[in-house]
Amino acid sequence: MFFLCLGIGSIQAQVIDIKEFGAKGDGTSDDTKAIQQAIDQASKDKFHLRFPAGTYMTGMIHLKSNISIELQAGATWQAIPDLSLYPEIDSQADLSQTGWYTMSRRAFIFGDNIENVTLKGEGRIYPSGDHYEAFPNLEENGSKRPYGIYFRNSSNIKVEGLQLYKSAFWMFRAYLCEDVHLTGLDIFNHANTNNDGIDIVDCHRVRISDCTIDSADDAISLKTEAPKGCEDVVITNCIVSSTASYIKLGTGSFGSFKRIAVSNCVLRPTRADTLIHALKYQNGITGLSLMSVDGADIENISFSNIVMSGMLTPIFVRLGNRHRVTHEEYASHPITAGTIKNIAYDNITATDCGPLPINITGYPGHYVEGVRISDSSFSFGSAGSANDRDSAVPENSDSYPYPKMYGTDLPAFGFYGRHIDGIKWNNVDFYPAENEVRPPLVLEDVKGFDHKALYIQGKTASQQHIIKK
């Protein structure tokens, strides 16, 4: 067996080739047993595992604590396309209360209740999501498609530099975790429905930086399905593409979202040739989404230095009362009305969006509070219609939250706001699409509307540009 000792401070760490445990890496052999044995031993003896160039085929692998795994350039860790090799994860926390909400309970690479794990390198992790005979689109008879990488109840997780390619379901999910760092990843996840890129669910202290993510469903999604909530999260220096939501907080919004900063990101249309998402929007649905519909308190959120183009709407904020419990273990936990407050958008540049405007809405008696939009420009490439301009907008407060939930493209082209208490605009410019017939701004039940240096096509907005209902 070959050993290489590396000096890391005063610690001598062995680096051991995965082939020393019998892994073939020939693209046809089943290396599951060899790689699982290597991981078990590395956790016990505290050495680093290295995948040299080759294609390593495995079924489900269980990660362990205190391991570091490196995939060198030319190394691919690939899922064997056989659903039977990915047994369902037996956990009460992953049982769904409602019949239509099917949460996958399988994974290709799985870590549960572990700590101090690093996956890194220049190689590729390929969960074989485009092998439809093994992982079909329709999830019948409990046949749930596996996540690519799934960490649960874990801490000090680092995933760095790797290519993550075509999962059968979400590419990366962290649930009930702490201290998660995702850096320099290149994620391309267009293979199947529900192809999210990164999902952070009920985690604290998370950093996502310097990643390129292109996904058929939500690219970066923060959710809460437990009382723990998402807190202290930074997303920065990323290039993000999606045919759904680019960066999203919510939908699943049971626990709180607090102290989250998104900065220095580019949101651009997908590079994928084929549309997989059911709604078939080539350039995506929302740029920046923020939603509390299941009782979550969302507060102290910052979006800054964002450049985006092409999506139906650049900004979507929704406070609603769907009030759904995802996991049955929390069914007895009382749900009260959620809140959204203290949200800042600074230096946002959006082009070729539309026909949906920025829309920020609460529901009767429950207001979105304290929103600031400053030093930003919004240009729309698709116009609405006279029917949109004249239509009444239903509340639909208990519906699934997304910009098309109202059945209309809304009566304004730039901003539609309803049930808001306190919104400030400072140095913001709106540019309509050609042949746009809707007014720039429409406000319904909006208190504390404060605007300074609000422009329409570079000229100071007048009162006729702002319709109050």
Secondary structure, DSSP 8 states (H G I E B T S, - for coil): ---EEEEETTEEEEEEEGGGGT---EEEEE-HHHHHHHHHHHHHHT-EEEE-SEEEEES-EE--SSEEEEE-TTEEEEE-S-GGGS-----GGG-BSSSS------EEEEEES-EEEEEEESSEEE--TT-TTTS-SS--TT----EEEEEES-EEEEEES-EEE--SS-SEEEES-EEEEEES-EEEE-SSTT--SEEEES-EEEEEES-EEEESS-SEEEEE-STT-EEEEEEES-EEEESSEEEEEEEEESS-EEEEEEEEEEE-----SS--STT--TT-SEEEEEEE-SS-EEEEEEEEEEEEESSSEEEEEEE------SBGGGTTS-----EEEEEEEEEEEEEEE-SS-EEEE-BTTB-EEEEEEEEEEEEESS---HHHHH------TTS--STTTTSS--S-SSEEEEEEEEEEEEEEEEE--TT--S-SEEEEEEEEEEEEEEEETTEE--GGGEEE-
